[in-house]
Amino acid sequence: MEKILIPLMDNDVAPRFDLATDVLIVTIPRESSRRESLEEKVVVLDHASAESICRLAISENVNTVICAGIEGKYHDFLVWKGTKVIDDVCGPVDAVLDAYHDKRLVPGTYIY
């Protein structure tokens, strides 16, 4: 099973990691290659906090964080904890997940 965390602003990747109060966690079963089998849940934080998002990523055993702007210390912390970070990504969440699923998502991807 693979887990992905994406900070949200409406239906898009939030422009800044530390300002998101809604976070999408997507679970992809290993045996499935179809995007329709994804499990999605939105976690609403009581306030915007990069530390809270990092804690959530670790407690949820997230494998990959997809985000736009992220401060270096949080990027480095997540990588140190074994989480892959794909940053500088902008666009609607569904399109970003499609690109990730198709292995086309790299840092700096803008989808609009």
Sine and cosine of phi, psi and omega as CSV:
sin_phi,cos_phi,sin_psi,cos_psi,sin_omega,cos_omega
0.00,0.00,0.64,-0.77,0.03,-1.00
-0.87,-0.50,0.63,-0.77,0.04,-1.00
-0.85,-0.53,0.67,-0.74,0.00,-1.00
-0.84,-0.55,0.65,-0.76,0.06,-1.00
-0.88,-0.47,0.73,-0.68,0.02,-1.00
-0.73,-0.69,0.89,-0.46,0.13,-0.99
-0.92,0.39,0.68,-0.73,-0.13,-0.99
-0.92,-0.39,0.49,-0.87,0.30,-0.96
-0.69,-0.72,0.96,-0.28,-0.15,-0.99
0.85,0.53,-0.86,-0.51,0.00,-1.00
-0.96,-0.26,0.29,0.96,-0.01,-1.00
-0.91,-0.42,0.27,-0.96,0.17,-0.99
-0.91,0.40,0.77,-0.64,-0.01,-1.00
-0.88,0.48,0.66,-0.75,-0.03,-1.00
-0.91,0.42,-0.43,0.90,0.04,-1.00
-0.71,-0.70,0.77,-0.64,0.00,-1.00
-0.83,0.56,-0.68,0.73,-0.12,-0.99
-0.99,0.16,-0.07,1.00,0.00,-1.00
-0.95,-0.32,0.01,1.00,-0.03,-1.00
-0.99,0.16,0.71,-0.71,0.12,-0.99
-0.95,-0.31,-0.24,0.97,0.07,-1.00
-0.92,-0.39,0.70,-0.71,-0.03,-1.00
-0.75,-0.67,0.76,-0.65,0.06,-1.00
-1.00,-0.09,0.75,-0.66,0.13,-0.99
-0.89,-0.45,0.84,-0.53,-0.04,-1.00
-0.93,-0.38,0.77,-0.64,0.06,-1.00
-0.94,-0.35,0.80,-0.60,0.01,-1.00
-0.92,-0.39,0.91,-0.41,0.06,-1.00
-0.89,0.46,0.65,-0.76,-0.03,-1.00
-0.87,0.49,-0.62,0.78,-0.10,-0.99
-0.97,0.24,-0.06,1.00,-0.07,-1.00
-0.91,-0.41,0.68,-0.73,0.09,-1.00
-0.93,-0.36,0.05,1.00,-0.03,-1.00
-1.00,-0.09,0.69,-0.73,-0.02,-1.00
-0.92,0.39,-0.40,0.92,-0.02,-1.00
-0.92,0.39,-0.35,0.94,-0.07,-1.00
-1.00,-0.01,0.15,0.99,0.02,-1.00
-0.93,0.36,0.57,-0.82,0.15,-0.99
-0.96,-0.28,0.78,-0.63,-0.03,-1.00
-0.84,-0.55,0.64,-0.77,0.14,-0.99
-0.61,-0.79,0.60,-0.80,0.05,-1.00
-0.97,-0.26,0.79,-0.62,0.07,-1.00
-0.96,-0.28,0.79,-0.61,0.02,-1.00
-0.98,-0.22,0.88,-0.48,0.01,-1.00
-0.99,0.10,0.46,-0.89,-0.01,-1.00
-0.96,0.29,-0.35,0.94,0.12,-0.99
-0.36,-0.93,0.37,-0.93,0.00,-1.00
-0.93,0.36,0.78,-0.63,-0.02,-1.00
-0.29,-0.96,0.86,-0.51,0.06,-1.00
-0.89,0.46,-0.60,0.80,0.02,-1.00
-0.89,0.47,-0.66,0.75,0.01,-1.00
-0.91,0.42,-0.63,0.77,0.01,-1.00
-0.92,0.39,-0.67,0.75,0.05,-1.00
-0.88,0.47,-0.70,0.71,0.04,-1.00
-0.87,0.50,-0.68,0.73,0.02,-1.00
-0.89,0.46,-0.69,0.72,0.01,-1.00
-0.86,0.51,-0.68,0.73,-0.01,-1.00
-0.94,0.34,-0.71,0.70,-0.04,-1.00
-0.93,0.38,-0.47,0.88,0.02,-1.00
-1.00,0.00,0.04,1.00,-0.02,-1.00
0.83,0.56,0.73,0.69,0.00,-1.00
-0.95,0.30,0.71,-0.70,0.03,-1.00
-1.00,0.05,-0.58,0.81,-0.11,-0.99
-0.67,-0.74,0.72,-0.70,0.15,-0.99
-0.94,-0.34,0.79,-0.61,0.08,-1.00
-0.93,-0.37,0.84,-0.55,-0.07,-1.00
-0.48,-0.88,0.11,-0.99,0.08,-1.00
-1.00,-0.09,-0.96,-0.29,0.00,-1.00
-0.98,0.18,0.76,-0.65,0.04,-1.00
-0.64,-0.77,0.71,-0.70,0.01,-1.00
-0.91,0.41,0.58,-0.81,-0.08,-1.00
-0.81,0.59,-0.64,0.76,-0.05,-1.00
-0.92,0.40,-0.53,0.85,0.03,-1.00
-0.98,0.21,-0.62,0.78,0.09,-1.00
-0.85,0.53,-0.77,0.63,-0.04,-1.00
-0.90,0.44,-0.63,0.78,0.03,-1.00
-0.88,0.48,-0.75,0.67,-0.02,-1.00
-0.88,0.47,-0.68,0.73,0.03,-1.00
-0.89,0.45,-0.66,0.75,0.03,-1.00
-0.86,0.51,-0.57,0.82,0.01,-1.00
-0.99,0.14,0.02,1.00,0.06,-1.00
1.00,-0.05,0.25,0.97,0.01,-1.00
-0.99,-0.15,0.77,-0.64,0.07,-1.00
-0.97,0.26,0.68,-0.73,0.02,-1.00
-0.87,-0.50,0.85,-0.53,0.11,-0.99
-0.94,-0.35,0.97,-0.23,-0.11,-0.99
-0.95,-0.32,0.05,-1.00,-0.03,-1.00
0.86,0.50,0.62,0.78,0.01,-1.00
-0.96,-0.30,0.77,-0.64,0.02,-1.00
-0.77,-0.64,0.60,-0.80,0.08,-1.00
0.58,-0.82,0.07,-1.00,0.06,-1.00
-0.91,0.42,0.63,-0.78,-0.08,-1.00
-0.83,0.55,-0.70,0.72,-0.02,-1.00
-0.87,0.49,-0.68,0.74,0.01,-1.00
-0.93,0.37,-0.61,0.79,0.04,-1.00
-0.91,0.41,-0.69,0.73,0.04,-1.00
-0.90,0.43,-0.61,0.79,0.08,-1.00
-0.87,0.49,-0.71,0.71,0.01,-1.00
-0.90,0.44,-0.64,0.77,0.04,-1.00
-0.89,0.45,-0.72,0.69,0.00,-1.00
-0.87,0.50,-0.61,0.79,-0.01,-1.00
-1.00,0.09,0.11,0.99,0.01,-1.00
0.87,0.49,0.56,0.83,0.03,-1.00
-0.95,-0.31,0.00,1.00,-0.09,-1.00
-1.00,-0.03,0.87,-0.50,0.04,-1.00
-0.73,-0.69,0.32,-0.95,0.08,-1.00
-0.80,0.59,0.68,-0.73,0.01,-1.00
1.00,-0.03,0.15,0.99,0.00,-1.00
-0.98,0.21,0.82,-0.58,0.08,-1.00
-0.90,-0.43,0.85,-0.53,-0.02,-1.00
-0.84,-0.53,0.96,-0.29,0.08,-1.00
-0.56,-0.83,0.00,0.00,0.00,0.00
